[in-house]
Amino acid sequence: MKAEILKVLRECGDYVSGQQLCEQLQVSRTAVWKVINQLKEEGYEVEAIRNKGYRITSSPDIITKEELASRLDTEWAGQEIYYFDEIDSTNTKARQLADQGAPHGTLVVADCQHAGRGRRGRVWESPKGKNIYMTLLLRPEFSPDKASMLTLVMALSVYEGLKETVDLDLKIKWPNDLVCGKKKVVGILTEMSTEIDYINHVVIGTGVNVNLEELPDEIKDMATSLLLESGGKQKRSAIISAVLKHFEKNYETFIKTCDLSELQEQYNHILINKDQEVQILGEKEVYTAHALGINEKGELLIRKEDGSIVAIYAGEVSVRGLYGYVS
C-alpha cells in the first residue's frame, strides 16, 4: 500500500485528500495516516493541510522497494523487486532467486554491496547510499549463443535512461562500459545458466557511480561519478526506473530478430570506440586496428593494418587515450 500511496501522490503533483486515497485504494483513514507517518520517517517531506489533503514536497534519495515501485512504468521489468540495505552481490542473489523460480523481469537492488564482481573476477567494496547496484533477471526463450548481446542491449538502455535524467555527454565503450569525460561511470556484468541448447536464466548486473563525492586515488584517473561530472546530486530511483523502461523497450525490439540489427545504429552512434584506433589484446598477439562499429551480432568490426576487416568477439579491447586499464 505504501508504494500505491506514493505513486498517487507523486503522479498527482498536487494535494490529494485522505478521503480520495481511502476510496481509490480501498483502505481506512487510519491506514493512510500510518503510511504517511512512515513516509515522513523515511525522509519524505509530506505537507498535510486540512481540507486539502497531502502533498509530497521532497523525496529522499532512497531505492527501497516501495520507492522504485511507485516510479516504475513497465509491463514486466522490475514488477517483482527485492531490495536489500546491504548484500554481497546483486548478481549472486539474482542467480539464487532464479534457481528458486523467480520470474522473468525480477529486479534485485541494494543500497550497498560488499562483494561486487566485474570482469576477470575483480571484487570491490561499494559505499552505502551513493551508487546503483542492481541486477535484472531474465528468462529468454532464444538459444544460448544470443545471450551475450544482452550486455549491449543493457548498455544502450542505461545510456538512454541516464540521458533522460541527467544532462551529460555519455558514450559507450564496447561492449559493456559507459564513460563520461573519458572516465568510466557504469559497468555491466552479464552471467547466465544454460543447458546445451537452452537458457535457464540470464542475470544482468549494472553498477552506476551516482553520488560519489570522491574516488580512491588508485582509480580516480580512470573512473568518475554522475555527481562529479554534473555538479549535482541525482535521484537513484529515477535513474533505475528510466533504465528499466528503456531496457524493456529495447529487449522487446531485440527478441523480434534475436540480434542487434534494429539497435545497431543507435548503439554505434554513441560508441566511443567507433572511428578510433584500438588495441586488440588477443590470446596470442597484440595489435592495433581501426574500429568501425558493431555488427548485428554485437561484435566489434575492425580494419587491420593490411586493410582486412574482421569481427572481434572474444579478447579484450583497449581504447588508447580513454582510460588506463583494460576492462
Secondary structure, DSSP 8 states (H G I E B T S, - for coil): -HHHHHHHHHHH-S-B-HHHHHHHHT--HHHHHHHHHHHHHTT-EEEEETTTEEEEEE--S---HHHHHHH---SSTTSSEEEESSBS-HHHHHHHHHHTT--TT-EEEES-BSSEE-GGG-EE---TTTSEEEEEEE---S-GGGTTHHHHHHHHHHHHHHHHHS---EEEETTTEEEETTEEEEEEEEEEEE-SSSEEEEEEEEEE--S-S---TTTTTTB--HHHHHSS---HHHHHHHHHHHHHHHHHHHHHHTSSTTTHHHHHHTBTTTTSEEEEE-SS-EEEEEEEEE-TTS-EEEE-TTS-EEEE-SSEEEETTT-SS--
